[in-house]
Every structure is written in C-alpha cells, then in structure tokens.
Amino acid sequence: MSDTTTSGIRVQVETRYAPERSQPESRMHFFVYTITISNSGTAPAQLLSRHWIITDATQHVEEVRGPGVVGQHPFLRPGESYTYSSGCMLRTEFGTMEGSYQMVRPDGTTFDAQIAPFLLALPHAVN
C-alpha cells in the first residue's frame, strides 16, 4: 500500500490484479487501484488534475495527465475524504505507478499532492 501526505492531503493507494479483465496470452495485464484522498489539514482543497508516471518491467515509461479523477473534481474540507477506483493496463507482469494531484485552495493557492510509488504486480511476480 502507498501512503503519503502533502500539505495536509493524504493519498492512500491499494491495488489488485484483475485476471477477469486481463489477456496474458496477448501480454495485457489489467490492474485495479483504489485511492482514498483525505484532507487531514486545516484548509479546504479541490483536486484540479492528475499526473501519472507508469513504468513497466522493461522500464518503458508512460505519462498520463488529465483533468480530475474519474470525471470528478472533489472538494475536500478538513476531515473529509474521497475514494475512487480506476485501472491500468500493463504489457508486463509488474510495474509501478506514481504521480501527483494538482490541488487548489479557496484563496487560489495551488500545490501538488504527491502520490508515492506503488506496485502493480501479478501475485506470483513478486515472490
């Protein structure tokens, strides 16, 4: 599990392999990640956009940027949290993801909430 806090915004990530959505014979391995974003600080913040860095086992890197998460721009008051699930397809049996969420405070201050690296791996690939 990945767990990091930046400027009062805590990002926790859990992952699992999804064999029902994978096609190993075609080198397509699907992983689901569930993220909880919590405001443990004293000021509200809203998620504007995301930036992902996805690295597979061959060290191939893909960067993904986009607005919000799963079509949402959650606004988190102190003590609130937001959880969502999404997925990632890899051509290898394991890899990593990391990145950041671009956040804004009501006063217009922006900052990047870090997403610590987390592992995407088939159960047998990490033994």
C-alpha positions as CSV (number, residue, x, y, z in Angstrom):
1,M,0.0,0.0,0.0
2,S,1.2,3.5,-0.8
3,D,0.5,6.3,1.8
4,T,1.8,9.8,1.6
5,T,0.7,13.3,2.9
6,T,1.5,16.6,1.2
7,S,0.2,19.9,2.7
8,G,-2.5,18.1,4.6
9,I,-3.7,16.0,1.7
10,R,-3.2,12.3,2.4
11,V,-3.2,9.9,-0.6
12,Q,-3.5,6.1,0.1
13,V,-3.5,3.5,-2.6
14,E,-4.4,-0.2,-2.7
15,T,-4.0,-2.4,-5.8
16,R,-5.1,-5.7,-7.1
17,Y,-4.6,-7.8,-10.3
18,A,-7.8,-8.2,-12.3
19,P,-7.5,-11.6,-14.2
20,E,-11.1,-11.2,-15.5
21,R,-10.0,-8.1,-17.5
22,S,-6.6,-9.4,-18.5
23,Q,-5.4,-11.3,-21.5
24,P,-2.0,-12.8,-20.5
25,E,-1.6,-14.5,-23.9
26,S,-1.6,-11.1,-25.5
27,R,0.6,-9.6,-22.8
28,M,-2.2,-7.5,-21.4
29,H,-2.4,-7.4,-17.6
30,F,-5.0,-5.3,-16.0
31,F,-4.6,-3.8,-12.5
32,V,-7.2,-2.0,-10.4
33,Y,-6.2,0.6,-7.9
34,T,-8.4,2.2,-5.3
35,I,-7.3,5.6,-4.0
36,T,-8.5,7.4,-0.9
37,I,-7.7,11.2,-0.8
38,S,-8.2,12.7,2.7
39,N,-7.9,16.2,3.9
40,S,-6.0,15.9,7.3
41,G,-5.1,19.6,7.2
42,T,-6.8,22.7,8.3
43,A,-7.8,24.3,5.0
44,P,-10.1,23.0,2.2
45,A,-8.7,21.9,-1.1
46,Q,-10.1,20.9,-4.5
47,L,-8.5,18.4,-6.9
48,L,-8.0,20.0,-10.3
49,S,-6.0,17.5,-12.3
50,R,-3.8,14.4,-12.2
51,H,-0.3,13.4,-13.4
52,W,0.7,9.7,-13.5
53,I,4.0,8.2,-14.3
54,I,3.6,4.5,-15.2
55,T,6.7,2.3,-15.5
56,D,6.5,-1.3,-16.7
57,A,9.1,-4.1,-16.0
58,T,11.0,-3.2,-19.2
59,Q,11.4,0.3,-17.9
60,H,9.0,1.7,-20.5
61,V,7.6,4.9,-19.1
62,E,4.2,6.4,-19.9
63,E,3.0,9.7,-18.6
64,V,-0.7,10.5,-18.3
65,R,-2.2,13.9,-17.5
66,G,-5.8,15.0,-17.3
67,P,-8.5,16.9,-15.6
68,G,-9.9,15.5,-12.3
69,V,-10.2,11.8,-11.4
70,V,-12.9,9.6,-12.9
71,G,-14.7,12.7,-14.2
72,Q,-14.8,14.3,-10.8
73,H,-13.0,17.3,-9.1
74,P,-13.6,16.5,-5.4
75,F,-13.6,19.4,-3.0
76,L,-12.4,18.3,0.4
77,R,-13.0,20.2,3.6
78,P,-10.8,19.3,6.6
79,G,-11.7,15.8,7.8
80,E,-13.3,14.8,4.5
81,S,-12.2,12.1,2.1
82,Y,-12.9,10.9,-1.4
83,T,-12.4,7.3,-2.6
84,Y,-12.4,6.1,-6.2
85,S,-11.2,3.1,-8.3
86,S,-9.6,3.0,-11.7
87,G,-7.3,0.8,-13.7
88,C,-4.2,0.4,-15.6
89,M,-3.1,-2.0,-18.4
90,L,0.5,-3.2,-18.5
91,R,2.3,-5.3,-21.1
92,T,4.4,-6.8,-18.4
93,E,3.5,-8.8,-15.2
94,F,4.6,-6.0,-12.9
95,G,5.3,-2.3,-12.9
96,T,4.9,0.8,-10.8
97,M,2.8,4.0,-10.8
98,E,3.4,7.3,-9.0
99,G,2.4,10.9,-9.6
100,S,0.6,13.8,-8.2
101,Y,-2.8,15.6,-7.9
102,Q,-2.8,19.3,-8.7
103,M,-4.8,20.9,-5.9
104,V,-6.2,24.4,-5.3
105,R,-7.2,26.2,-2.0
106,P,-10.1,28.6,-1.9
107,D,-7.6,31.5,-1.8
108,G,-6.2,30.4,-5.2
109,T,-3.0,28.8,-3.8
110,T,-2.1,25.7,-5.8
111,F,0.1,22.8,-4.9
112,D,0.9,19.2,-5.9
113,A,-0.2,16.4,-3.6
114,Q,2.3,13.6,-4.1
115,I,1.2,10.0,-4.9
116,A,4.0,7.8,-3.6
117,P,5.1,4.9,-5.9
118,F,3.0,1.8,-5.7
119,L,3.5,-1.7,-7.2
120,L,1.2,-3.3,-9.8
121,A,2.1,-7.0,-9.9
122,L,0.7,-10.4,-10.6
123,P,0.7,-12.3,-7.3
124,H,3.4,-14.7,-8.5
125,A,5.6,-11.9,-9.9
126,V,6.7,-10.6,-6.6
127,N,7.7,-13.7,-4.7
